[in-house]
Amino acid sequence: MSSPKTFAIRTFGCQMNEHDSERLAGLFVADGMVRATSEAEADVIVLNTCTIRENADLKLYSALGQLKALKEERPELQIAVGGCMAQKDRGAVLQRANWVDVVFGTHNLASAPSLLRRSVSEGPLVEVLDAPDPLASRDMAPALYAVRELPFAAWMTIQTGCDNTCAYCIVPSVRGGEISRPLGDLIEEATMLASSGVSEITVLGQNVNSYGRDLTRRRPLFAELLRALGQVPGIERIRFTSPHPKDLSSETIAAMAETPTVCTQLHLPLQSGSNRVLSAMRRGYKVERYVATLAAARAAVADLAVTTDLIVGFPGETDEEFDETLAVVAACEFDLAYTFIFSPREGTRAADMRDAFVSDDVIKERFERLKDVTDRSALRRHQARVGRREEVLVEGPSRRNEQMLSGRTRQGKLIHFPLSEGAARAGSLVSVDVTYGAPYHLLGEMVEVLRAPRHKIRVPLLSSR
């Protein structure tokens, strides 16, 4: 009997792509394949791509260039490209890299195994759908058998696509309009995940606040979803990303405050502190509304940690407007900020604003100034937690120091603490006293194990990533 084929998946981009890669791995395993120990030993290599940033193209074709030599050494190797870049570039991928065997889009993820089988006899294949196939319901099916990096924590996609028209964002073009999964299906998935030992779920969507608007045609259902997930036995933590400030309702804030399993963590992208820039970005809110929404969330949800996204150098941004952003960011006191340099993407409104592009040297200087402000806020917020006792879900040994364990607090903060005799295994809930706060992490000392891992330990056929 021949050995099963092996696969490797390289992921670029956001949490949605990470989850798609987990689903792909699950599809491959269900198809009789096993994960390879490395790309060099894989029979199938998949690049799951992103297209948000301008250099996404460079990353993809650089990676494909590196794989060309491997393909020449082993002609039987199959190379596939999926995700947002595949959706955007389609047949152009094969034109630029004719050693690729399969190209599939964001709407036909479930077709990847069959496309790879067909390409053996039919040659290179491109299958990119412009919208999800309504008959192929499995493409939106629960990822119950996804191969997850952390067996006790799962992503759960509640919607695909986006109905917003942000001037800088390519997502609606490559992911399509919003399509929500039925609430009952999500509760069923959460229940089955819990039965397999998953204790933490992160709800995913391009704009989770608008979840269900396409189902009811009246109002979003996100608050109801949070409350319903909070009733699923075994699910101890619920997180979500990303909400849109214009759609964060008082009902959702109340559901966060009143559902104990919903973590005290909110990611609320600001993008700019200038009303004119926000209007040019087509964000749908003003600074005053954002600040009021943030204040309402903090008033309702005790001990709330707030993170944000910020774009530096959007076309036309003046020094004065950037100073407005600095002032708003400083006043908001975020726990963490993800700062991005504006990246023009072909097909977006902002890409056509070339006459208003901000020079690279100005952007670089602004980026450093903004980072200083956000880091100071993060440091103050973290230092204020020194002396507190946190409930921590252990993720495993620290990647930088194997003598330390790492985990996440209910606020989503990364905390490291010494590995000691009888220390908790990954998936355990422990209490940790915070001893030190840095801008991007906490340090602490474990006090006790609150709960042993609930997930089942699988014995892999080959060592996984």
C-alpha positions in Angstrom: 0.0 0.0 0.0 1.4 3.4 -1.0 2.0 6.1 1.6 -0.7 8.8 1.9 0.1 12.2 0.2 1.5 14.9 2.5 0.6 18.6 2.4 1.9 21.9 3.7 0.0 25.2 3.9 1.6 28.6 4.0 -0.8 31.4 5.2 -0.6 35.1 4.4 -2.8 37.7 6.0 -5.7 37.9 8.5 -7.6 35.7 10.9 -10.0 34.8 8.1 -7.2 33.4 6.1 -5.9 31.5 9.2 -9.2 29.9 9.6 -9.5 29.1 5.9 -6.1 27.4 6.2 -7.4 25.3 9.1 -10.4 24.4 7.1 -8.2 23.4 4.1 -6.1 21.2 6.4 -9.2 19.6 7.6 -10.4 19.0 4.0 -7.0 17.4 3.1 -7.0 15.2 6.2 -10.6 14.1 5.3 -9.3 13.3 1.8 -6.7 10.9 3.2 -3.7 13.2 3.3 -1.4 14.0 6.3 0.5 17.1 7.2 4.2 17.2 6.1 7.0 17.9 8.5 8.2 20.7 6.1 7.5 22.2 2.7 10.6 20.4 1.3 9.0 17.1 2.1 5.4 17.9 1.1 3.6 16.4 -1.9 1.3 19.3 -2.0 2.1 22.9 -1.1 -0.7 25.5 -0.8 -0.2 29.2 -0.6 -3.3 30.8 1.0 -2.9 34.4 0.0 -3.9 37.9 1.1 -4.3 41.0 -1.0 -4.9 43.8 1.6 -1.4 45.3 1.4 0.4 46.6 -1.7 3.3 44.2 -1.2 1.0 41.2 -1.1 1.8 40.6 -4.8 5.5 40.7 -4.1 5.2 38.2 -1.2 3.2 35.7 -3.3 5.4 35.8 -6.4 8.6 35.8 -4.3 7.3 32.6 -2.5 6.4 31.1 -5.8 9.8 31.9 -7.2 11.4 30.0 -4.3 9.1 27.0 -4.9 10.0 26.9 -8.6 13.4 25.2 -7.8 11.6 22.7 -5.6 9.2 21.9 -8.4 12.1 21.4 -10.8 13.7 19.0 -8.4 10.4 17.1 -7.8 8.1 17.5 -10.8 5.4 15.4 -9.0 5.1 18.2 -6.4 1.8 20.0 -6.7 1.6 23.7 -6.0 -1.7 25.5 -5.4 -2.6 29.1 -4.8 -5.8 30.1 -3.0 -7.2 33.0 -1.1 -7.8 36.7 -1.9 -4.8 37.1 -4.3 -6.0 34.1 -6.3 -9.5 35.6 -6.4 -8.1 38.9 -7.7 -5.4 37.7 -10.1 -7.1 34.5 -11.3 -5.5 33.3 -14.6 -2.7 35.8 -14.2 -1.1 33.6 -11.5 -0.4 30.9 -14.1 0.8 33.4 -16.6 3.4 34.7 -14.1 4.2 31.3 -12.6 3.4 28.4 -15.0 4.7 25.8 -12.5 1.6 26.3 -10.4 -0.9 23.4 -10.7 -4.1 24.8 -9.2 -5.6 28.3 -8.6 -8.8 28.5 -6.5 -10.7 31.5 -5.1 -12.2 32.5 -1.8 -15.6 31.1 -2.7 -14.6 27.6 -3.6 -12.2 26.6 -0.8 -13.9 23.2 -0.6 -13.0 22.4 -4.2 -9.2 22.4 -3.5 -8.8 18.6 -2.9 -10.8 17.6 -6.1 -9.0 20.3 -8.2 -5.6 18.9 -7.1 -6.7 15.3 -8.0 -8.0 16.5 -11.4 -4.8 18.5 -12.2 -2.8 15.3 -12.2 -4.4 14.2 -15.4 -5.8 17.5 -16.8 -2.9 19.8 -16.2 -3.0 23.3 -14.5 -6.5 24.3 -13.4 -8.1 27.7 -12.4 -11.4 27.7 -10.6 -12.5 31.1 -9.2 -16.1 31.8 -8.5 -17.5 35.3 -8.3 -19.9 34.4 -5.5 -20.5 31.4 -3.3 -22.3 28.5 -5.1 -25.7 28.3 -3.3 -25.8 24.6 -4.1 -22.4 24.0 -2.5 -23.5 24.6 1.0 -20.5 22.8 2.4 -18.4 25.8 1.3 -20.0 27.6 4.3 -20.3 24.5 6.4 -19.0 24.4 10.0 -15.3 23.8 10.2 -15.8 21.1 12.8 -13.0 19.0 11.5 -10.5 21.8 10.8 -7.0 21.1 11.9 -6.4 23.8 14.4 -3.1 25.1 15.9 -4.7 25.2 19.3 -7.1 22.3 19.8 -8.9 24.1 22.6 -9.5 27.3 20.7 -11.5 27.7 17.5 -12.3 30.3 14.9 -15.9 30.4 13.8 -16.9 32.3 10.7 -20.4 33.8 11.0 -20.4 35.7 7.7 -18.4 36.2 4.6 -18.0 39.3 2.5 -18.6 42.9 3.3 -21.2 45.5 2.3 -19.1 48.5 3.3 -17.4 50.7 0.7 -14.2 51.9 2.5 -12.1 53.7 0.0 -8.9 51.8 0.8 -10.3 48.3 1.1 -10.2 45.5 -1.6 -12.1 43.0 0.6 -15.6 43.5 -1.0 -14.1 42.9 -4.4 -12.4 39.6 -3.5 -14.8 38.3 -0.8 -18.1 39.7 -2.2 -21.1 41.0 -0.3 -22.1 40.0 3.1 -23.6 36.5 3.5 -24.5 35.4 7.0 -24.8 31.9 8.3 -28.1 30.9 10.0 -27.9 31.5 13.8 -29.1 27.9 14.4 -26.2 26.5 12.4 -23.7 28.5 14.4 -25.1 27.4 17.8 -25.0 23.8 16.5 -21.4 24.2 15.5 -20.4 25.8 18.8 -22.1 22.9 20.6 -20.2 20.3 18.6 -16.9 22.3 19.1 -17.5 22.3 22.9 -18.2 18.5 22.8 -14.7 18.1 21.2 -13.1 20.0 24.0 -13.0 23.5 22.5 -13.4 26.1 25.3 -12.7 29.3 23.5 -14.4 30.5 20.3 -13.4 33.6 18.3 -16.2 34.8 16.1 -15.0 36.0 12.7 -16.5 38.3 10.1 -15.5 41.4 8.0 -18.1 43.3 10.0 -19.6 41.1 12.8 -21.9 43.9 14.0 -24.0 43.6 10.8 -24.3 39.8 11.2 -27.8 38.6 10.2 -28.9 41.8 8.5 -29.2 39.8 5.2 -31.2 37.1 7.0 -33.8 39.3 8.7 -33.8 42.2 6.3 -34.6 44.3 9.4 -31.8 44.4 12.0 -28.5 42.8 12.8 -28.6 39.7 15.0 -25.2 39.9 16.5 -26.3 40.7 20.1 -28.6 37.7 20.0 -25.8 35.5 18.7 -23.5 36.5 21.5 -26.2 35.8 24.1 -27.0 32.4 22.5 -23.3 31.4 22.3 -23.0 32.3 25.9 -25.5 29.6 26.7 -23.5 26.8 25.1 -22.2 24.4 27.8 -18.4 24.1 27.7 -17.7 27.3 25.9 -15.9 29.5 28.5 -14.6 32.3 26.4 -16.1 34.1 23.4 -14.2 36.7 21.4 -15.1 38.5 18.2 -13.4 40.4 15.4 -13.9 42.7 13.7 -16.7 45.1 14.5 -17.3 48.3 12.6 -17.7 51.4 14.8 -20.7 52.7 12.8 -22.6 49.5 13.6 -21.7 48.8 17.2 -25.1 49.0 18.8 -26.2 49.5 22.4 -27.7 46.0 22.2 -24.3 44.5 21.4 -22.7 46.4 24.2 -25.4 45.2 26.6 -24.9 41.6 25.4 -21.1 41.9 26.0 -21.8 43.3 29.5 -24.4 40.7 30.5 -22.9 37.5 29.0 -20.2 36.3 31.3 -18.5 34.2 28.7 -18.0 37.1 26.3 -14.4 38.3 27.0 -13.8 41.9 28.1 -12.0 42.7 24.9 -13.1 45.0 22.1 -11.3 45.7 18.8 -12.7 48.9 17.4 -10.9 50.2 14.3 -10.6 54.0 14.4 -8.4 54.4 11.2 -8.1 58.2 11.6 -8.7 61.0 14.1 -9.6 63.5 11.4 -13.3 63.8 10.3 -12.3 64.9 6.8 -10.0 61.9 6.4 -12.7 59.6 7.8 -15.1 61.0 5.2 -12.6 60.5 2.4 -12.1 56.9 3.6 -15.9 56.5 3.5 -16.0 55.1 7.0 -19.5 56.2 7.8 -18.8 57.9 11.2 -17.2 61.0 12.7 -14.6 61.1 15.5 -17.3 62.4 18.0 -19.5 59.4 17.3 -16.5 57.0 17.7 -15.5 58.5 21.0 -19.0 58.4 22.3 -19.4 54.7 21.3 -16.1 53.9 23.0 -17.1 55.7 26.2 -20.5 53.8 26.2 -18.7 50.4 25.8 -16.2 51.2 28.6 -19.0 52.4 30.9 -21.1 49.3 30.4 -18.3 46.6 30.3 -16.2 46.4 33.4 -12.4 46.1 32.9 -12.7 46.4 29.1 -9.6 46.3 27.0 -9.8 48.2 23.7 -7.6 47.7 20.6 -7.8 49.6 17.3 -6.5 49.9 13.8 -4.9 53.1 12.4 -3.8 54.1 8.9 -1.0 56.5 8.4 -0.7 58.6 5.2 -4.1 58.2 3.6 -4.1 60.3 0.5 -4.5 64.0 1.3 -3.8 63.6 5.0 -2.2 66.9 6.1 0.1 67.5 9.1 -2.8 69.2 10.9 -5.1 66.2 10.3 -2.4 63.8 11.5 -2.0 65.9 14.6 -5.7 65.4 15.2 -5.2 61.7 15.0 -2.4 61.8 17.6 -4.7 63.8 19.9 -7.6 61.4 19.6 -5.4 58.3 20.0 -3.8 59.7 23.1 -7.2 60.6 24.6 -8.6 57.1 23.8 -5.8 55.3 25.7 -5.9 52.1 23.7 -4.5 48.9 25.1 -2.9 48.1 21.7 -3.0 49.7 18.3 -2.3 48.0 15.0 -0.8 50.8 12.8 -0.5 50.5 9.0 1.0 52.6 6.3 -1.5 53.4 3.6 -1.2 50.8 0.8 -3.0 51.5 -2.5 -4.8 48.6 -4.0 -5.8 48.5 -7.6 -9.6 48.5 -7.8 -10.2 50.7 -4.8 -11.2 54.4 -4.7 -8.1 55.4 -2.8 -5.8 53.9 -5.5 -7.0 56.6 -7.9 -6.0 59.4 -5.5 -2.4 59.4 -6.7 -2.2 63.1 -7.0 -2.8 63.3 -3.2 -0.4 60.5 -2.1 1.7 61.4 0.9 5.5 61.1 0.4 7.2 58.1 2.0 9.5 60.2 4.2 6.6 62.1 5.7 4.7 58.8 6.3 7.7 57.2 8.0 8.0 60.2 10.4 4.3 60.1 11.2 4.3 56.4 11.7 7.1 56.6 14.3 5.3 59.5 16.1 2.1 57.5 16.2 3.8 54.4 17.4 5.3 56.4 20.3 1.9 57.6 21.4 0.2 54.1 21.1 3.1 52.4 22.9 2.9 54.8 25.8 -0.8 54.2 26.2 -0.3 50.4 26.0 2.5 50.6 28.6 0.4 52.6 31.0 -2.5 50.2 30.6 -0.3 47.2 31.2 1.6 48.6 34.1 -1.8 49.4 35.7 -2.4 45.6 35.8 0.7 44.8 37.9 -0.5 43.3 41.2 -3.8 41.9 39.7 -4.7 38.3 39.6 -5.7 37.2 36.0 -7.4 34.1 34.7 -5.2 32.8 31.9 -5.9 30.1 29.3 -2.5 28.4 28.7 -1.4 28.2 25.1 1.9 26.4 25.7 5.6 27.1 26.0 6.7 30.6 25.0 8.1 30.7 21.5 11.2 32.7 22.7 11.9 31.0 26.0 10.9 27.3 26.6 11.3 27.8 30.3 8.3 30.1 30.2 4.6 29.3 29.6 2.4 31.7 27.6 -1.3 32.3 27.7 -4.1 34.8 27.2 -6.0 36.7 29.8 -9.8 37.4 29.4 -8.8 40.7 28.0 -6.8 39.0 25.3 -3.4 40.1 26.7 -0.4 37.9 26.2 1.2 36.9 29.5 4.3 34.8 30.2 5.1 33.1 33.4 7.8 30.6 34.6 7.5 26.9 33.8 7.5 25.2 37.2 7.1 21.6 38.6 3.5 20.5 38.1 2.9 23.4 35.7 -0.3 23.5 33.7 -0.5 22.0 30.2 -1.8 23.8 27.1 -5.5 24.2 27.4 -5.5 24.6 31.2 -7.1 27.5 32.9 -4.8 29.0 35.6 -4.6 32.0 37.8 -1.6 34.2 37.4 -0.4 37.2 39.5 0.9 40.0 37.2 4.3 41.2 38.1 5.4 43.3 35.2 3.8 45.2 32.3 5.5 45.9 28.9 3.8 47.5 25.9 3.0 44.2 24.2 2.9 41.6 27.0 2.7 40.9 30.7 4.8 38.8 33.0 3.5 37.0 36.0 3.7 34.1 38.5 1.3 31.2 38.4 -0.8 30.8 41.5 -2.9 27.7 40.8 -4.5 25.5 38.2 -8.2 26.3 37.9 -9.1 23.7 35.4 -7.2 20.9 33.5 -7.4 20.8 29.7 -10.7 19.6 28.3 -9.6 18.9 24.7 -8.8 15.4 23.4 -5.1 14.8 22.7 -4.6 13.4 19.2 -1.6 11.3 18.2 -0.5 12.7 14.8 0.8 10.5 12.0 3.4 13.1 11.2 4.6 15.9 13.5 2.5 19.0 12.8 3.5 22.7 12.7 
